[in-house]
Amino acid sequence: MNSTNDQLSTSPAIDGNNMLAVALTSPALKWQSDRGGRFDYPANFRGRVPLKVKVAKNVTPDLMEFKKELGIKDDTICLKDNEYYVWVNSYGAVSAILPNGEKLGLLPSEFDVTEWHP
C-alpha cells in the first residue's frame, strides 16, 4: 500500500453530528462585518449564514506541493458535486468541514449554498 492510501485509511474521521457541531461555532452566527468594502459580509448572503454547500469542482489546498512540510493530510480535498457542512467567519469566508477533521477554504466560485442556518 502506498503512503497516500495509508494516510487516507488512518486519518481519524468525524461524523455528521461532529461536523454540524463545528458549523455551529461559525463566528458569522454572532457577528457579521459591516466595516465596508471588501470587509463587508457578502451582500448576496442577505444576512444569512451558509450551513451546507455543494462544491462545483474538486478543491484541494493551495500548497499541496508542500503538504509534508505543512502537515497537510492527503485526504484534505472537497470532491465535485459533494455536499459539505461549512464554517463561516464574520467576513463571510467559507471553509468546508471535511471528514478528516480539517477545514478547507473555498472561493465563492467553487460552491453553491444548499442550506442556510435557521
Biopython code that builds the backbone (N, CA, C, O; Angstrom):
import numpy as np
from Bio.PDB.StructureBuilder import StructureBuilder

atoms = [
    (1, "MET", "N", (0.849, -1.174, 0.000)),
    (1, "MET", "CA", (0.000, 0.000, 0.000)),
    (1, "MET", "C", (0.895, 1.237, 0.000)),
    (1, "MET", "O", (1.910, 1.257, 0.696)),
    (2, "ASN", "N", (0.534, 2.283, -0.778)),
    (2, "ASN", "CA", (1.383, 3.472, -0.795)),
    (2, "ASN", "C", (1.026, 4.401, 0.352)),
    (2, "ASN", "O", (0.007, 4.219, 1.017)),
    (3, "SER", "N", (1.876, 5.401, 0.579)),
    (3, "SER", "CA", (1.690, 6.276, 1.739)),
    (3, "SER", "C", (0.389, 7.075, 1.665)),
    (3, "SER", "O", (-0.210, 7.368, 2.699)),
    (4, "THR", "N", (-0.057, 7.432, 0.454)),
    (4, "THR", "CA", (-1.316, 8.152, 0.325)),
    (4, "THR", "C", (-2.454, 7.304, 0.846)),
    (4, "THR", "O", (-3.277, 7.786, 1.624)),
    (5, "ASN", "N", (-2.518, 6.049, 0.433)),
    (5, "ASN", "CA", (-3.589, 5.178, 0.896)),
    (5, "ASN", "C", (-3.476, 4.903, 2.382)),
    (5, "ASN", "O", (-4.487, 4.812, 3.078)),
    (6, "ASP", "N", (-2.245, 4.769, 2.877)),
    (6, "ASP", "CA", (-2.065, 4.574, 4.312)),
    (6, "ASP", "C", (-2.652, 5.746, 5.082)),
    (6, "ASP", "O", (-3.375, 5.552, 6.059)),
    (7, "GLN", "N", (-2.339, 6.972, 4.640)),
    (7, "GLN", "CA", (-2.834, 8.139, 5.351)),
    (7, "GLN", "C", (-4.348, 8.275, 5.172)),
    (7, "GLN", "O", (-5.045, 8.669, 6.106)),
    (8, "LEU", "N", (-4.857, 7.956, 3.989)),
    (8, "LEU", "CA", (-6.291, 8.043, 3.763)),
    (8, "LEU", "C", (-7.039, 7.106, 4.690)),
    (8, "LEU", "O", (-8.107, 7.456, 5.191)),
    (9, "SER", "N", (-6.503, 5.931, 4.924)),
    (9, "SER", "CA", (-7.220, 4.953, 5.732)),
    (9, "SER", "C", (-7.026, 5.148, 7.227)),
    (9, "SER", "O", (-7.787, 4.592, 8.020)),
    (10, "THR", "N", (-6.012, 5.936, 7.636)),
    (10, "THR", "CA", (-5.756, 6.086, 9.067)),
    (10, "THR", "C", (-6.144, 7.453, 9.618)),
    (10, "THR", "O", (-6.060, 7.663, 10.828)),
    (11, "SER", "N", (-6.567, 8.390, 8.768)),
    (11, "SER", "CA", (-6.998, 9.693, 9.272)),
    (11, "SER", "C", (-8.253, 9.514, 10.109)),
    (11, "SER", "O", (-9.191, 8.842, 9.681)),
    (12, "PRO", "N", (-8.282, 10.112, 11.304)),
    (12, "PRO", "CA", (-9.482, 9.970, 12.126)),
    (12, "PRO", "C", (-10.654, 10.677, 11.457)),
    (12, "PRO", "O", (-10.563, 11.852, 11.103)),
    (13, "ALA", "N", (-11.735, 9.963, 11.293)),
    (13, "ALA", "CA", (-12.911, 10.525, 10.643)),
    (13, "ALA", "C", (-13.833, 11.133, 11.689)),
    (13, "ALA", "O", (-13.929, 10.647, 12.816)),
    (14, "ILE", "N", (-14.510, 12.206, 11.292)),
    (14, "ILE", "CA", (-15.547, 12.752, 12.157)),
    (14, "ILE", "C", (-16.882, 12.547, 11.457)),
    (14, "ILE", "O", (-16.953, 12.561, 10.229)),
    (15, "ASP", "N", (-17.930, 12.358, 12.234)),
    (15, "ASP", "CA", (-19.231, 12.082, 11.642)),
    (15, "ASP", "C", (-20.027, 13.369, 11.443)),
    (15, "ASP", "O", (-19.597, 14.458, 11.823)),
    (16, "GLY", "N", (-21.194, 13.207, 10.839)),
    (16, "GLY", "CA", (-22.057, 14.341, 10.529)),
    (16, "GLY", "C", (-22.429, 15.172, 11.740)),
    (16, "GLY", "O", (-22.502, 16.397, 11.644)),
    (17, "ASN", "N", (-22.668, 14.534, 12.882)),
    (17, "ASN", "CA", (-23.018, 15.288, 14.089)),
    (17, "ASN", "C", (-21.867, 16.180, 14.535)),
    (17, "ASN", "O", (-22.086, 17.314, 14.961)),
    (18, "ASN", "N", (-20.641, 15.670, 14.438)),
    (18, "ASN", "CA", (-19.481, 16.477, 14.822)),
    (18, "ASN", "C", (-19.227, 17.586, 13.808)),
    (18, "ASN", "O", (-18.803, 18.678, 14.186)),
    (19, "MET", "N", (-19.478, 17.323, 12.527)),
    (19, "MET", "CA", (-19.320, 18.369, 11.510)),
    (19, "MET", "C", (-20.339, 19.480, 11.749)),
    (19, "MET", "O", (-20.014, 20.661, 11.627)),
    (20, "LEU", "N", (-21.576, 19.100, 12.091)),
    (20, "LEU", "CA", (-22.603, 20.088, 12.415)),
    (20, "LEU", "C", (-22.183, 20.896, 13.640)),
    (20, "LEU", "O", (-22.371, 22.113, 13.673)),
    (21, "ALA", "N", (-21.622, 20.239, 14.637)),
    (21, "ALA", "CA", (-21.173, 20.941, 15.846)),
    (21, "ALA", "C", (-20.123, 21.997, 15.494)),
    (21, "ALA", "O", (-20.144, 23.095, 16.049)),
    (22, "VAL", "N", (-19.208, 21.675, 14.579)),
    (22, "VAL", "CA", (-18.197, 22.647, 14.152)),
    (22, "VAL", "C", (-18.878, 23.798, 13.404)),
    (22, "VAL", "O", (-18.546, 24.963, 13.624)),
    (23, "ALA", "N", (-19.826, 23.473, 12.524)),
    (23, "ALA", "CA", (-20.544, 24.507, 11.772)),
    (23, "ALA", "C", (-21.258, 25.479, 12.707)),
    (23, "ALA", "O", (-21.362, 26.671, 12.414)),
    (24, "LEU", "N", (-21.745, 24.969, 13.821)),
    (24, "LEU", "CA", (-22.471, 25.814, 14.780)),
    (24, "LEU", "C", (-21.552, 26.767, 15.540)),
    (24, "LEU", "O", (-22.032, 27.633, 16.270)),
    (25, "THR", "N", (-20.229, 26.617, 15.376)),
    (25, "THR", "CA", (-19.281, 27.545, 16.002)),
    (25, "THR", "C", (-18.892, 28.681, 15.055)),
    (25, "THR", "O", (-18.008, 29.473, 15.382)),
    (26, "SER", "N", (-19.528, 28.775, 13.898)),
    (26, "SER", "CA", (-19.206, 29.823, 12.925)),
    (26, "SER", "C", (-19.362, 31.207, 13.536)),
    (26, "SER", "O", (-20.434, 31.537, 14.042)),
    (27, "PRO", "N", (-18.310, 32.026, 13.499)),
    (27, "PRO", "CA", (-18.397, 33.383, 14.049)),
    (27, "PRO", "C", (-19.494, 34.232, 13.402)),
    (27, "PRO", "O", (-20.037, 35.126, 14.052)),
    (28, "ALA", "N", (-19.830, 33.969, 12.134)),
    (28, "ALA", "CA", (-20.852, 34.752, 11.431)),
    (28, "ALA", "C", (-22.231, 34.607, 12.064)),
    (28, "ALA", "O", (-23.115, 35.423, 11.806)),
    (29, "LEU", "N", (-22.425, 33.584, 12.885)),
    (29, "LEU", "CA", (-23.711, 33.421, 13.562)),
    (29, "LEU", "C", (-23.893, 34.471, 14.663)),
    (29, "LEU", "O", (-25.019, 34.778, 15.056)),
    (30, "LYS", "N", (-22.774, 35.020, 15.157)),
    (30, "LYS", "CA", (-22.838, 36.013, 16.236)),
    (30, "LYS", "C", (-22.618, 37.439, 15.754)),
    (30, "LYS", "O", (-23.193, 38.380, 16.300)),
    (31, "TRP", "N", (-21.779, 37.599, 14.723)),
    (31, "TRP", "CA", (-21.472, 38.943, 14.231)),
    (31, "TRP", "C", (-21.069, 38.863, 12.771)),
    (31, "TRP", "O", (-20.298, 37.989, 12.377)),
    (32, "GLN", "N", (-21.601, 39.789, 11.964)),
    (32, "GLN", "CA", (-21.248, 39.871, 10.553)),
    (32, "GLN", "C", (-20.683, 41.257, 10.279)),
    (32, "GLN", "O", (-21.282, 42.272, 10.633)),
    (33, "SER", "N", (-19.531, 41.277, 9.649)),
    (33, "SER", "CA", (-18.809, 42.524, 9.434)),
    (33, "SER", "C", (-19.626, 43.544, 8.651)),
    (33, "SER", "O", (-20.306, 43.218, 7.678)),
    (34, "ASP", "N", (-19.534, 44.788, 9.108)),
    (34, "ASP", "CA", (-20.144, 45.915, 8.410)),
    (34, "ASP", "C", (-19.089, 47.009, 8.213)),
    (34, "ASP", "O", (-19.404, 48.199, 8.181)),
    (35, "ARG", "N", (-17.846, 46.584, 8.084)),
    (35, "ARG", "CA", (-16.717, 47.523, 8.021)),
    (35, "ARG", "C", (-16.564, 48.210, 6.673)),
    (35, "ARG", "O", (-15.759, 49.131, 6.537)),
    (36, "GLY", "N", (-17.321, 47.777, 5.682)),
    (36, "GLY", "CA", (-17.300, 48.442, 4.385)),
    (36, "GLY", "C", (-16.376, 47.800, 3.373)),
    (36, "GLY", "O", (-15.373, 47.179, 3.722)),
    (37, "GLY", "N", (-16.735, 47.964, 2.119)),
    (37, "GLY", "CA", (-15.926, 47.475, 1.004)),
    (37, "GLY", "C", (-15.674, 45.982, 1.056)),
    (37, "GLY", "O", (-16.590, 45.192, 1.288)),
    (38, "ARG", "N", (-14.431, 45.604, 0.840)),
    (38, "ARG", "CA", (-14.041, 44.191, 0.833)),
    (38, "ARG", "C", (-14.265, 43.516, 2.181)),
    (38, "ARG", "O", (-14.331, 42.289, 2.266)),
    (39, "PHE", "N", (-14.381, 44.312, 3.222)),
    (39, "PHE", "CA", (-14.502, 43.756, 4.561)),
    (39, "PHE", "C", (-15.951, 43.558, 5.001)),
    (39, "PHE", "O", (-16.203, 43.096, 6.114)),
    (40, "ASP", "N", (-16.907, 43.907, 4.130)),
    (40, "ASP", "CA", (-18.317, 43.674, 4.429)),
    (40, "ASP", "C", (-18.659, 42.199, 4.299)),
    (40, "ASP", "O", (-18.084, 41.490, 3.473)),
    (41, "TYR", "N", (-19.594, 41.745, 5.116)),
    (41, "TYR", "CA", (-20.158, 40.402, 4.960)),
    (41, "TYR", "C", (-20.829, 40.373, 3.584)),
    (41, "TYR", "O", (-21.429, 41.375, 3.195)),
    (42, "PRO", "N", (-20.754, 39.263, 2.824)),
    (42, "PRO", "CA", (-21.262, 39.240, 1.444)),
    (42, "PRO", "C", (-22.742, 39.630, 1.327)),
    (42, "PRO", "O", (-23.602, 39.059, 1.998)),
    (43, "ALA", "N", (-23.015, 40.598, 0.476)),
    (43, "ALA", "CA", (-24.388, 41.069, 0.276)),
    (43, "ALA", "C", (-25.288, 39.960, -0.258)),
    (43, "ALA", "O", (-26.469, 39.901, 0.083)),
    (44, "ASN", "N", (-24.733, 39.077, -1.099)),
    (44, "ASN", "CA", (-25.561, 38.015, -1.677)),
    (44, "ASN", "C", (-25.991, 36.968, -0.650)),
    (44, "ASN", "O", (-26.848, 36.136, -0.951)),
    (45, "PHE", "N", (-25.418, 36.990, 0.552)),
    (45, "PHE", "CA", (-25.886, 36.101, 1.623)),
    (45, "PHE", "C", (-27.128, 36.683, 2.302)),
    (45, "PHE", "O", (-27.839, 35.974, 3.014)),
    (46, "ARG", "N", (-27.388, 37.988, 2.076)),
    (46, "ARG", "CA", (-28.572, 38.661, 2.629)),
    (46, "ARG", "C", (-28.723, 38.460, 4.141)),
    (46, "ARG", "O", (-29.829, 38.267, 4.647)),
    (47, "GLY", "N", (-27.600, 38.509, 4.845)),
    (47, "GLY", "CA", (-27.610, 38.360, 6.290)),
    (47, "GLY", "C", (-27.697, 36.927, 6.783)),
    (47, "GLY", "O", (-27.609, 36.673, 7.984)),
    (48, "ARG", "N", (-27.871, 35.982, 5.852)),
    (48, "ARG", "CA", (-27.949, 34.567, 6.235)),
    (48, "ARG", "C", (-26.541, 33.989, 6.343)),
    (48, "ARG", "O", (-25.579, 34.555, 5.825)),
    (49, "VAL", "N", (-26.443, 32.846, 7.029)),
    (49, "VAL", "CA", (-25.151, 32.172, 7.190)),
    (49, "VAL", "C", (-25.261, 30.783, 6.563)),
    (49, "VAL", "O", (-26.125, 29.999, 6.954)),
    (50, "PRO", "N", (-24.396, 30.469, 5.594)),
    (50, "PRO", "CA", (-24.434, 29.131, 4.994)),
    (50, "PRO", "C", (-24.191, 28.033, 6.027)),
    (50, "PRO", "O", (-23.360, 28.184, 6.923)),
    (51, "LEU", "N", (-24.920, 26.935, 5.894)),
    (51, "LEU", "CA", (-24.727, 25.752, 6.730)),
    (51, "LEU", "C", (-24.087, 24.634, 5.914)),
    (51, "LEU", "O", (-23.177, 23.950, 6.382)),
    (52, "LYS", "N", (-24.584, 24.455, 4.665)),
    (52, "LYS", "CA", (-24.048, 23.427, 3.769)),
    (52, "LYS", "C", (-23.852, 24.017, 2.381)),
    (52, "LYS", "O", (-24.588, 24.901, 1.943)),
    (53, "VAL", "N", (-22.836, 23.500, 1.708)),
    (53, "VAL", "CA", (-22.575, 23.891, 0.323)),
    (53, "VAL", "C", (-22.337, 22.647, -0.528)),
    (53, "VAL", "O", (-21.979, 21.586, -0.016)),
    (54, "LYS", "N", (-22.542, 22.798, -1.832)),
    (54, "LYS", "CA", (-22.206, 21.762, -2.806)),
    (54, "LYS", "C", (-21.077, 22.333, -3.653)),
    (54, "LYS", "O", (-21.213, 23.410, -4.233)),
    (55, "VAL", "N", (-19.961, 21.611, -3.723)),
    (55, "VAL", "CA", (-18.810, 22.141, -4.460)),
    (55, "VAL", "C", (-18.948, 21.864, -5.954)),
    (55, "VAL", "O", (-19.435, 20.810, -6.364)),
    (56, "ALA", "N", (-18.509, 22.833, -6.758)),
    (56, "ALA", "CA", (-18.653, 22.785, -8.208)),
    (56, "ALA", "C", (-17.474, 22.115, -8.907)),
    (56, "ALA", "O", (-17.537, 21.832, -10.103)),
    (57, "LYS", "N", (-16.402, 21.860, -8.161)),
    (57, "LYS", "CA", (-15.213, 21.212, -8.727)),
    (57, "LYS", "C", (-14.420, 20.602, -7.587)),
    (57, "LYS", "O", (-14.672, 20.911, -6.422)),
    (58, "ASN", "N", (-13.472, 19.744, -7.904)),
    (58, "ASN", "CA", (-12.574, 19.237, -6.864)),
    (58, "ASN", "C", (-11.740, 20.406, -6.350)),
    (58, "ASN", "O", (-11.204, 21.189, -7.135)),
    (59, "VAL", "N", (-11.633, 20.518, -5.029)),
    (59, "VAL", "CA", (-10.864, 21.611, -4.418)),
    (59, "VAL", "C", (-9.838, 21.001, -3.472)),
    (59, "VAL", "O", (-10.168, 20.179, -2.617)),
    (60, "THR", "N", (-8.587, 21.421, -3.642)),
    (60, "THR", "CA", (-7.500, 20.979, -2.774)),
    (60, "THR", "C", (-6.824, 22.215, -2.175)),
    (60, "THR", "O", (-7.018, 23.325, -2.671)),
    (61, "PRO", "N", (-6.045, 22.035, -1.128)),
    (61, "PRO", "CA", (-5.301, 23.177, -0.571)),
    (61, "PRO", "C", (-4.360, 23.773, -1.614)),
    (61, "PRO", "O", (-3.862, 23.065, -2.489)),
    (62, "ASP", "N", (-4.125, 25.066, -1.515)),
    (62, "ASP", "CA", (-3.273, 25.771, -2.479)),
    (62, "ASP", "C", (-1.831, 25.277, -2.482)),
    (62, "ASP", "O", (-1.174, 25.311, -3.522)),
    (63, "LEU", "N", (-1.339, 24.827, -1.363)),
    (63, "LEU", "CA", (0.087, 24.490, -1.258)),
    (63, "LEU", "C", (0.337, 22.991, -1.110)),
    (63, "LEU", "O", (1.168, 22.582, -0.299)),
    (64, "MET", "N", (-0.369, 22.171, -1.881)),
    (64, "MET", "CA", (-0.208, 20.715, -1.773)),
    (64, "MET", "C", (1.221, 20.252, -2.045)),
    (64, "MET", "O", (1.633, 19.206, -1.543)),
    (65, "GLU", "N", (1.980, 21.011, -2.829)),
    (65, "GLU", "CA", (3.372, 20.612, -3.090)),
    (65, "GLU", "C", (4.221, 20.667, -1.827)),
    (65, "GLU", "O", (5.304, 20.084, -1.780)),
    (66, "PHE", "N", (3.738, 21.361, -0.811)),
    (66, "PHE", "CA", (4.435, 21.449, 0.472)),
    (66, "PHE", "C", (3.674, 20.724, 1.577)),
    (66, "PHE", "O", (3.823, 21.039, 2.758)),
    (67, "LYS", "N", (2.849, 19.738, 1.176)),
    (67, "LYS", "CA", (1.973, 19.078, 2.158)),
    (67, "LYS", "C", (2.746, 18.433, 3.308)),
    (67, "LYS", "O", (2.302, 18.481, 4.455)),
    (68, "LYS", "N", (3.877, 17.842, 3.014)),
    (68, "LYS", "CA", (4.652, 17.195, 4.071)),
    (68, "LYS", "C", (5.174, 18.229, 5.071)),
    (68, "LYS", "O", (5.061, 18.045, 6.283)),
    (69, "GLU", "N", (5.742, 19.307, 4.555)),
    (69, "GLU", "CA", (6.291, 20.351, 5.409)),
    (69, "GLU", "C", (5.204, 21.063, 6.221)),
    (69, "GLU", "O", (5.434, 21.464, 7.362)),
    (70, "LEU", "N", (4.026, 21.214, 5.626)),
    (70, "LEU", "CA", (2.935, 21.942, 6.276)),
    (70, "LEU", "C", (1.987, 21.034, 7.056)),
    (70, "LEU", "O", (1.083, 21.513, 7.741)),
    (71, "GLY", "N", (2.197, 19.729, 6.951)),
    (71, "GLY", "CA", (1.344, 18.786, 7.671)),
    (71, "GLY", "C", (-0.058, 18.651, 7.085)),
    (71, "GLY", "O", (-1.009, 18.341, 7.803)),
    (72, "ILE", "N", (-0.183, 18.883, 5.789)),
    (72, "ILE", "CA", (-1.485, 18.751, 5.134)),
    (72, "ILE", "C", (-1.764, 17.275, 4.872)),
    (72, "ILE", "O", (-0.946, 16.581, 4.268)),
    (73, "LYS", "N", (-2.899, 16.805, 5.320)),
    (73, "LYS", "CA", (-3.276, 15.404, 5.121)),
    (73, "LYS", "C", (-3.633, 15.158, 3.655)),
    (73, "LYS", "O", (-4.214, 16.022, 2.997)),
    (74, "ASP", "N", (-3.281, 13.969, 3.149)),
    (74, "ASP", "CA", (-3.556, 13.620, 1.757)),
    (74, "ASP", "C", (-5.044, 13.688, 1.423)),
    (74, "ASP", "O", (-5.411, 13.993, 0.289)),
    (75, "ASP", "N", (-5.898, 13.406, 2.400)),
    (75, "ASP", "CA", (-7.334, 13.384, 2.128)),
    (75, "ASP", "C", (-8.012, 14.726, 2.411)),
    (75, "ASP", "O", (-9.222, 14.779, 2.629)),
    (76, "THR", "N", (-7.234, 15.804, 2.407)),
    (76, "THR", "CA", (-7.799, 17.148, 2.534)),
    (76, "THR", "C", (-8.211, 17.602, 1.146)),
    (76, "THR", "O", (-7.444, 18.248, 0.432)),
    (77, "ILE", "N", (-9.438, 17.252, 0.775)),
    (77, "ILE", "CA", (-9.972, 17.552, -0.552)),
    (77, "ILE", "C", (-11.494, 17.595, -0.487)),
    (77, "ILE", "O", (-12.128, 16.813, 0.221)),
    (78, "CYS", "N", (-12.058, 18.524, -1.242)),
    (78, "CYS", "CA", (-13.510, 18.551, -1.457)),
    (78, "CYS", "C", (-13.747, 17.973, -2.845)),
    (78, "CYS", "O", (-13.109, 18.382, -3.815)),
    (79, "LEU", "N", (-14.654, 17.035, -2.930)),
    (79, "LEU", "CA", (-14.924, 16.378, -4.202)),
    (79, "LEU", "C", (-16.117, 16.998, -4.903)),
    (79, "LEU", "O", (-17.144, 17.276, -4.283)),
    (80, "LYS", "N", (-15.969, 17.214, -6.207)),
    (80, "LYS", "CA", (-17.004, 17.819, -7.035)),
    (80, "LYS", "C", (-18.363, 17.174, -6.787)),
    (80, "LYS", "O", (-18.484, 15.952, -6.697)),
    (81, "ASP", "N", (-19.374, 18.020, -6.680)),
    (81, "ASP", "CA", (-20.773, 17.629, -6.503)),
    (81, "ASP", "C", (-21.082, 17.015, -5.144)),
    (81, "ASP", "O", (-22.196, 16.533, -4.939)),
    (82, "ASN", "N", (-20.137, 17.017, -4.213)),
    (82, "ASN", "CA", (-20.415, 16.564, -2.853)),
    (82, "ASN", "C", (-20.857, 17.758, -2.013)),
    (82, "ASN", "O", (-20.509, 18.906, -2.290)),
    (83, "GLU", "N", (-21.633, 17.449, -0.984)),
    (83, "GLU", "CA", (-22.140, 18.474, -0.087)),
    (83, "GLU", "C", (-21.358, 18.413, 1.224)),
    (83, "GLU", "O", (-21.054, 17.334, 1.732)),
    (84, "TYR", "N", (-21.035, 19.602, 1.766)),
    (84, "TYR", "CA", (-20.245, 19.697, 2.988)),
    (84, "TYR", "C", (-20.864, 20.713, 3.936)),
    (84, "TYR", "O", (-21.384, 21.741, 3.502)),
    (85, "TYR", "N", (-20.806, 20.419, 5.243)),
    (85, "TYR", "CA", (-21.083, 21.440, 6.241)),
    (85, "TYR", "C", (-19.962, 22.460, 6.133)),
    (85, "TYR", "O", (-18.848, 22.125, 5.732)),
    (86, "VAL", "N", (-20.258, 23.721, 6.495)),
    (86, "VAL", "CA", (-19.239, 24.760, 6.407)),
    (86, "VAL", "C", (-19.156, 25.583, 7.679)),
    (86, "VAL", "O", (-20.112, 25.689, 8.448)),
    (87, "TRP", "N", (-17.976, 26.161, 7.873)),
    (87, "TRP", "CA", (-17.684, 27.106, 8.937)),
    (87, "TRP", "C", (-17.509, 28.447, 8.244)),
    (87, "TRP", "O", (-16.796, 28.537, 7.244)),
    (88, "VAL", "N", (-18.151, 29.493, 8.761)),
    (88, "VAL", "CA", (-18.145, 30.803, 8.101)),
    (88, "VAL", "C", (-17.646, 31.859, 9.085)),
    (88, "VAL", "O", (-18.169, 31.983, 10.193)),
    (89, "ASN", "N", (-16.624, 32.623, 8.668)),
    (89, "ASN", "CA", (-16.130, 33.659, 9.579)),
    (89, "ASN", "C", (-16.991, 34.923, 9.463)),
    (89, "ASN", "O", (-17.919, 34.971, 8.656)),
    (90, "SER", "N", (-16.690, 35.916, 10.249)),
    (90, "SER", "CA", (-17.507, 37.130, 10.321)),
    (90, "SER", "C", (-17.465, 37.974, 9.054)),
    (90, "SER", "O", (-18.293, 38.867, 8.873)),
    (91, "TYR", "N", (-16.512, 37.698, 8.181)),
    (91, "TYR", "CA", (-16.402, 38.421, 6.917)),
    (91, "TYR", "C", (-17.029, 37.643, 5.762)),
    (91, "TYR", "O", (-17.037, 38.113, 4.624)),
    (92, "GLY", "N", (-17.552, 36.457, 6.056)),
    (92, "GLY", "CA", (-18.227, 35.660, 5.036)),
    (92, "GLY", "C", (-17.349, 34.645, 4.334)),
    (92, "GLY", "O", (-17.797, 34.003, 3.384)),
    (93, "ALA", "N", (-16.116, 34.484, 4.772)),
    (93, "ALA", "CA", (-15.252, 33.456, 4.180)),
    (93, "ALA", "C", (-15.769, 32.080, 4.594)),
    (93, "ALA", "O", (-16.073, 31.844, 5.764)),
    (94, "VAL", "N", (-15.862, 31.185, 3.629)),
    (94, "VAL", "CA", (-16.458, 29.870, 3.822)),
    (94, "VAL", "C", (-15.382, 28.793, 3.774)),
    (94, "VAL", "O", (-14.549, 28.777, 2.867)),
    (95, "SER", "N", (-15.403, 27.887, 4.759)),
    (95, "SER", "CA", (-14.489, 26.745, 4.787)),
    (95, "SER", "C", (-15.293, 25.464, 4.947)),
    (95, "SER", "O", (-16.128, 25.353, 5.844)),
    (96, "ALA", "N", (-15.037, 24.498, 4.072)),
    (96, "ALA", "CA", (-15.687, 23.194, 4.177)),
    (96, "ALA", "C", (-15.109, 22.440, 5.369)),
    (96, "ALA", "O", (-13.909, 22.498, 5.635)),
    (97, "ILE", "N", (-15.984, 21.730, 6.083)),
    (97, "ILE", "CA", (-15.566, 20.886, 7.201)),
    (97, "ILE", "C", (-15.457, 19.471, 6.651)),
    (97, "ILE", "O", (-16.456, 18.880, 6.240)),
    (98, "LEU", "N", (-14.255, 18.935, 6.644)),
    (98, "LEU", "CA", (-14.002, 17.653, 5.993)),
    (98, "LEU", "C", (-14.078, 16.482, 6.967)),
    (98, "LEU", "O", (-13.901, 16.659, 8.172)),
    (99, "PRO", "N", (-14.342, 15.286, 6.443)),
    (99, "PRO", "CA", (-14.411, 14.094, 7.302)),
    (99, "PRO", "C", (-13.120, 13.815, 8.069)),
    (99, "PRO", "O", (-13.150, 13.149, 9.103)),
    (100, "ASN", "N", (-11.979, 14.321, 7.571)),
    (100, "ASN", "CA", (-10.713, 14.095, 8.276)),
    (100, "ASN", "C", (-10.502, 15.103, 9.401)),
    (100, "ASN", "O", (-9.452, 15.103, 10.042)),
    (101, "GLY", "N", (-11.495, 15.965, 9.646)),
    (101, "GLY", "CA", (-11.409, 16.930, 10.731)),
    (101, "GLY", "C", (-10.822, 18.270, 10.338)),
    (101, "GLY", "O", (-10.823, 19.199, 11.145)),
    (102, "GLU", "N", (-10.321, 18.396, 9.116)),
    (102, "GLU", "CA", (-9.717, 19.644, 8.646)),
    (102, "GLU", "C", (-10.791, 20.566, 8.065)),
    (102, "GLU", "O", (-11.894, 20.132, 7.734)),
    (103, "LYS", "N", (-10.437, 21.850, 7.951)),
    (103, "LYS", "CA", (-11.267, 22.831, 7.254)),
    (103, "LYS", "C", (-10.512, 23.242, 6.001)),
    (103, "LYS", "O", (-9.295, 23.421, 6.033)),
    (104, "LEU", "N", (-11.239, 23.391, 4.894)),
    (104, "LEU", "CA", (-10.634, 23.783, 3.629)),
    (104, "LEU", "C", (-11.368, 25.002, 3.094)),
    (104, "LEU", "O", (-12.562, 24.940, 2.801)),
    (105, "GLY", "N", (-10.646, 26.110, 2.970)),
    (105, "GLY", "CA", (-11.241, 27.350, 2.468)),
    (105, "GLY", "C", (-11.702, 27.210, 1.029)),
    (105, "GLY", "O", (-11.031, 26.595, 0.200)),
    (106, "LEU", "N", (-12.868, 27.796, 0.747)),
    (106, "LEU", "CA", (-13.450, 27.745, -0.590)),
    (106, "LEU", "C", (-13.613, 29.150, -1.149)),
    (106, "LEU", "O", (-13.966, 30.078, -0.422)),
    (107, "LEU", "N", (-13.356, 29.301, -2.433)),
    (107, "LEU", "CA", (-13.630, 30.558, -3.113)),
    (107, "LEU", "C", (-15.116, 30.602, -3.463)),
    (107, "LEU", "O", (-15.726, 29.549, -3.651)),
    (108, "PRO", "N", (-15.714, 31.793, -3.555)),
    (108, "PRO", "CA", (-17.134, 31.875, -3.897)),
    (108, "PRO", "C", (-17.511, 31.150, -5.194)),
    (108, "PRO", "O", (-18.622, 30.634, -5.308)),
    (109, "SER", "N", (-16.607, 31.107, -6.160)),
    (109, "SER", "CA", (-16.900, 30.441, -7.438)),
    (109, "SER", "C", (-16.830, 28.916, -7.348)),
    (109, "SER", "O", (-17.157, 28.228, -8.316)),
    (110, "GLU", "N", (-16.410, 28.380, -6.206)),
    (110, "GLU", "CA", (-16.232, 26.936, -6.074)),
    (110, "GLU", "C", (-17.414, 26.220, -5.421)),
    (110, "GLU", "O", (-17.385, 24.997, -5.286)),
    (111, "PHE", "N", (-18.457, 26.954, -5.013)),
    (111, "PHE", "CA", (-19.562, 26.299, -4.318)),
    (111, "PHE", "C", (-20.893, 27.013, -4.538)),
    (111, "PHE", "O", (-20.944, 28.177, -4.935)),
    (112, "ASP", "N", (-21.957, 26.279, -4.267)),
    (112, "ASP", "CA", (-23.312, 26.822, -4.188)),
    (112, "ASP", "C", (-23.831, 26.500, -2.796)),
    (112, "ASP", "O", (-23.643, 25.390, -2.299)),
    (113, "VAL", "N", (-24.480, 27.466, -2.173)),
    (113, "VAL", "CA", (-25.080, 27.216, -0.858)),
    (113, "VAL", "C", (-26.327, 26.361, -1.056)),
    (113, "VAL", "O", (-27.198, 26.703, -1.856)),
    (114, "THR", "N", (-26.411, 25.260, -0.332)),
    (114, "THR", "CA", (-27.573, 24.373, -0.423)),
    (114, "THR", "C", (-28.464, 24.446, 0.801)),
    (114, "THR", "O", (-29.632, 24.059, 0.751)),
    (115, "GLU", "N", (-27.907, 24.949, 1.915)),
    (115, "GLU", "CA", (-28.705, 25.075, 3.130)),
    (115, "GLU", "C", (-28.122, 26.199, 3.989)),
    (115, "GLU", "O", (-26.907, 26.368, 4.092)),
    (116, "TRP", "N", (-29.033, 26.958, 4.599)),
    (116, "TRP", "CA", (-28.653, 28.074, 5.459)),
    (116, "TRP", "C", (-28.944, 27.719, 6.909)),
    (116, "TRP", "O", (-29.807, 26.885, 7.182)),
    (117, "HIS", "N", (-28.239, 28.337, 7.832)),
    (117, "HIS", "CA", (-28.554, 28.191, 9.252)),
    (117, "HIS", "C", (-29.957, 28.737, 9.482)),
    (117, "HIS", "O", (-30.347, 29.728, 8.865)),
    (118, "PRO", "N", (-30.712, 28.099, 10.362)),
    (118, "PRO", "CA", (-32.067, 28.612, 10.641)),
    (118, "PRO", "C", (-32.034, 29.954, 11.351)),
    (118, "PRO", "O", (-33.085, 30.517, 11.655)),
]
sb = StructureBuilder()
sb.init_structure("model")
sb.init_model(0)
sb.init_chain("A")
sb.init_seg("    ")
for serial, (resi, resn, name, xyz) in enumerate(atoms, 1):
    if name == "N":
        sb.init_residue(resn, " ", resi, " ")
    sb.init_atom(name, np.array(xyz, "f"), 0.0, 1.0, " ", f" {name:<3s}", serial, name[0])
structure = sb.get_structure()
